[in-house]
Amino acid sequence: MDWLNFFLADVRDGLGPYLAIYLLAVHQWQPASIGLVMSLAGIAALVAQTPAGALIDRTPAKRAVVVIAALLVTGSCLLLPLMASFSLVALTQTISALAGSVFAPAIAAISLGITGPKAFTRRMGRNESFNHAGNAFSALLAGGLAYLYGPVVVFYLMAVMTVASIIAVSRIPAAAIDHQVARGLGHGPAGDAAPAGFKLLLHNRTLLLFAVCCALFHLANAAMLPLVSQKLSQVDLRLATPLTSACIVAAQLVMVPMALLVGAKAEHWGRKPFLLVGFLILPLRGALYVVSDNPFWLVGVQLLDGIGAGIFGALFPIIVKDLTEGTGRFNVSLGALTAIFGLGAALSPGIAGLVVQSSGYDAAFLTLAGIAAVAFVLVLVALPETHPRSSDTPTVMPTPAGN
């Protein structure tokens, strides 16, 4: 699992901010067009999230799903240098986004199926720490190789990481995964209960409120790094990819200890204190980006992303597990919430791109910071502690409703 998370880190998010650099530097696309392609891919991903979670709940072939998805993501990105039209680029990135939608529920399900709920928090902290370490490693390679050979090299680096991911997932014994536990049911006789009906999940107000908070978080967060990449491209086009890699590496190196801290302490300190810190960092980061256009300042501010995203990434599946334990709907709930916050992430680049064209980069960063501030206030005043030992957490009990 450690190596799978390490190597899959470069594959699961596709090209990410490198897509913006590639389209801007190689094809001279406008920021609004870049944002639209990224938004279309994001919308495709969010439509697929809930079905992807349902698939992972049902299938015992979770490892095979990871392999197929990794091949589709990489194949779609490898085709990108062969095309320049808006429609074809949008098509390849949509396919990549659709395939990538299975990674989060698949990794979470495999982890829960191996460890069980009691050790899941620590395992997710470890998953996220290796994921961030893998992102930092691949970003360092991408930055160095792109400086020497151009931005197209990131496509081939992804192919290498895909092969390594396939080897890693094949080394996980199939028998080690309890597929009933992996979907949020109990082990043994407790796992024979029917999964809860979907309507019961829709009546879980804490789950729905958490979904809204996540959507606002990603509406504010998703466009920030692509905007920084575009600003860096205007300063020095040749250094844009290496400096973007430096931003990613800086954040990922901070995310590693943050994820480990969540995994080690969230059982003792609770979930909400960590969540508040993660949500507070985002508006601060958006406001600080407007202070200076100096590349070193921008890379330095990106360190704050390591705190916010490191905490959120580790806590997200843990909180969903808290709120769905015993229902048998863990992965479909994870997929549904990922779809909801994916809506925010999909809209973010398009909104930011329009603001950039009308009012400039500073206005876009301040707009995103304002959205992030609303999300923080909502977490502070409305979201209860979700730890199972908290009396504030509404309990969702399974019912013998059909699938």
N, C-alpha and C positions, 0 to 999 in steps of 0.2 A: 504493500500500500504506500509506503514511503516513496519508493522509486516511481510508482505510477503517478502519484501526485506531482513529483518533481518534473518528470518528462512531459506529462500531459499539460503542464502549465502553459507552455508555448503554443499548444494546439487548441485548447478549449475555448479561447476567446477569439480565434481567427487572427486576422492581421491587426485588429485593434487600432491604435493611433498611427501605426505605420501605413495604413490605408490612406489616411489623409495626406501624409507626407508624399507617398508615391504618386497619388493623383495630382497633387499640387506641383511637385517637382518635375515629374516626367511628362504629364499630359496637360499641365497648366490649367487645371479646372478651377472654377470659382468656388469660394467657400460655401455658398448656398447649394451648389450642385454636390459637393462633397458631403455636406450635411444631409442632403436628401437621400443619397445612396445609403449612408449609414442609418438613417431613420427607416428606410424601407427594409433593410436587413433586420433591424431591431424589431420592427412590427411582425415580420415573418417569424422571428424567434419567439416572440411573446404568444403568438397564436399556437405555436407548437408546444409550449411549456407544459400545459395541463395534460394533453394527450401523452406527452413524453413521460410525465410522472405516473400516469395510469399504466403505461406500458411497463415501466420499471416495477410497479407494484405487482403486476401480473406475471411477468416473465421470469423463469429461472435461468435464462441465458443472459444475465446482466453483463458478464464479461464480453460476450460476443457483440452486444449492443455498443459497448465502448469502442471496440475495434472497428466496427463498421462506421461509426460516427467519425472517428479520427481519420479514417481513409477519405471519407466524403469531404470533410473540412479541408484537408490538405490538398486533395485533388482540385477542389474549386479554386483554391488560392493559387495553385501552380498554373492554372489556365489564365490567370489575370494578365501576365506580361504579353500574352498573345492577342489581347483585345484592348480597344480604347473607347468604344462607343458606350454611351450611358446605359443603354438597355442591357448589353452583355455584361458589363461590370456589375450592374444591379442584380442580374440573374445569378452570377457566380456567388456574390456575397449573400444573396438570399438562401441559396442552397447551403452555403457554409453555416449560416445562422440556424437554419432548420436542423441540420445535423448536430450542431453544437448544443442544442437545447437539451439533449439527453445526458450530458456530462454531469451536471450538478446533482440531479436525482440519482443517477447511477452510482456515483462515488459515495454519496450519503447512504444509499441503500446497502451497498456492499459493506461499508463501514459498520452500519447498525447491525447488519446480519452477522458480522464477525464478532463484534464486541458485546452486543446487547445494550440496553438503554443505560445501565449504570456506568459503563466505561465509555459511553459515546461522547461525552463532553471532552474528555481528554484526547480521544482519538480524533475528533474534529479539529481540536487545537493543533494536533500533530499534522493532520492532513493539510491544514491551511499554512502551517509553517513550511512544510516541504513544497507546497504549491508556490508560495512567495519566493522561496529560495530558487526554485526552478525558473520562475519569471526573471529574477535578477540575473541568473546565469545566462539565460537565453538572450536577455537584453544586452548584457555585456558583449556577448558574441555578435549580436546583430549590429551593435554600435560600431565595433571594431571592423567587422567585415564590410559593413555598408560604407564606412569611410574609405576603405580600400577599393571596393568593387561596385559601389552604388547601392541604392535602396532595394533593388530587385533581389539582393542576396537573402533578404529575410524570408522569401518564399521557400528557398531551398533549405534553409535552416529548420523551418517548420517540418519539412519532409523527414529530416534526420530525427527530429524529436518524436515524430509519429511512429517511426520504426522502433525507437527505444520504448515508447509507451506500449506498443503491442507486445513487445517482449516482456515488459513488466507485468501487464495484466494477465498474460498467459501463465505467469509464475504463481498467481494466487490460486490455491487449490479450490476447485468448485465445491468440494464437500465442506469447506470451512464456512460457507455462507448459509445461514439459516434464513430461508426466504420468507417465512412467516414473520420472524422477528424483523427482517429487513423492511417489511411494509408497515410495521408498527403494531403487530399483534404479539401475543406472548409466546413463550417457548413451551413445547409439549402440549398438554390438553388445552391450555389457555390459547394456544395458537390455532385451535380448531374453530374458534368462534367466527361468525360471519362478520365481515367488515361493516362498519357503520355506514348508514346512508349518507349521501352527499348533503341532504338538507340539514342534517345535524351540524355539519361543519359550517354551513352558512348562518347558523344561529349562534355561532361562537363569536361574540362581539369583540373579544380581545384579539382573536385571529384576524378579523376584518380590520380592526384598528391598526394592528401591526402591518397589515398589507398596505394601508394608506400611508403610513410613516415611511415604509420602504420605497413606495412609489415616489414620494417627494424627495427622499434622499437621492435616488438615482436620477430623477429629473434634474436635480442640481449638480450631481457629480459627473454624469457620463460625458458631458461635453467639455469639461475643464481641461483634461490632458490634450485632446485634439486641438483645442484653441491655443494652448501653450505651444504645441507643435507647429501650428501655423505661424504664430508670432516668431518662433525661432527660425522658421524658414525665411521670413522676411529680413531677419538680421543677417543670416549667412546660410544660403541654401545648401552648401556643401556640408556644413556642420549640423544641419537640422536633424538628420537621423541619429548621429552620435549623441547630440545633446538630448534628444527625446529618450534615447536609451539611458542616458544618465539620469533623467527624471524618473524613469521606470525603476532603474536599479536603486536609486536613493529611497524611493517609496517602499520597494519590495524588501530591502534590507531592514527597514523599520517594522514592516509587517510581520516578519518572522518572530521576533520576541513578543510582539503584541498578540499574535495568535497563540503562542505558547502560554502567555500569561492568562489569556481567556480560558484555555484548556485546563490550566492548573488551578485557577482560582474561582471560576464562575460557579462551581458547585458550592463554595464556601461563602463567597461575597454576594452571590446572586447575579442575575443577568442585567438588571436595570442600571446599576452604576456604570458598568462598562458601556452600555448602550448610550447613555447620556454623554459620556466622553466622546464616543465615536461620532455622534450627531452634532456635538458642539464644534468639533474641529472643522467641519465642512464650510459653514459660513465664514469662519475666520480665514480659511484658506482662500476662498473666493475673493474676499476683500483685500488680502495681501498681494494677490496677483497684479493689482492695479498700481501698486506703489512704484514699481520700476520695471523697465523692459530689459534690464541687464540679464543675460543668460544665466549667470551664476545665482542671481536672486531668484529667478524662476525655478531653477533646479532646487534651490534651498527650500522654497515654499512647498515644493512637491514632497518634501520629507513629511509634511503634515498629513498628506494622503496616506502615508504608511500607518499612522496612528488610527485615523478614521476607518479606512477600508480594512485594515488588519483586524480591528475589533469587529466590525460589521460582518466581514466574511466568515469569521469563526462562529459568531453568535447566531447568525441567521438560521442555519439548520437546527441548532440546539433549541432555539425558541419554538420553531415549528414542531420539533419533537415533543417539547413540553406540552404544547397545546393540542396535540393529536395522539398522544400515547394511549394505546389500547383501542384505537379506532380501526386500525388496519388501513388507514388512508394517509400515512405519513408522506409517501412519495408523490401522490397526486396533489396533496396539499402543498408540498414543497414546490411542485411544478406550477400550481395555480398562483401561489404568492410570487414565484419568480416571474410569471407572466404579468402580474399586476405591476411589480416594480420594473419589469422590462418595458412596460408601456411608457413609464417615465424616462427610462434610458433611451428608448427609441425616439421619443419626442425631443429629447434634450439637444442633440446636435442640430436638428432642423431649426428649433427655436433660436439657439445660440447663433447659428449661421445667419439667420434673418436679422437678428439684433446687430451683429457685426457689420453687415452691409449697410444698415440704416444709421447706426450710431457709433460703431467702432468696438474694438475689443474690450476696452474698459467697461463700457456699458453692459456688454454681455456677461463679463465676470460678476459685476455687481447685481445683475438680474438673477444669476444663479445663486449668489450668496443670499439674496433675499428669500428665495425659495427654500434654501437650506435652513434659514433661521425659522421659518414657519414649521418645518419638520421637527426641529429641536424643541420648540415650544409644545408641540403636540405630544411628543414623547414625555416631556417633563410633567405636563399637567394631566394627561389622559391615560397613558399606557401603564398598567400595573406591572408589578413583578411577576414573572412567569415561571419562576422556579417551582417544581412540583411541591415543595414544602411550604410554599407561600399560600396562606389562606385567601389571598386576593385573587388567585388564579381560578377561573371557571373551569370545572372539570368536564371533559367531553367523554361520555361513556358510550361504548359500542352498543349498537342495536342490531338485531338480526335482519336488517334491511338488505335488499339485494344489491348486486354490484351495479 
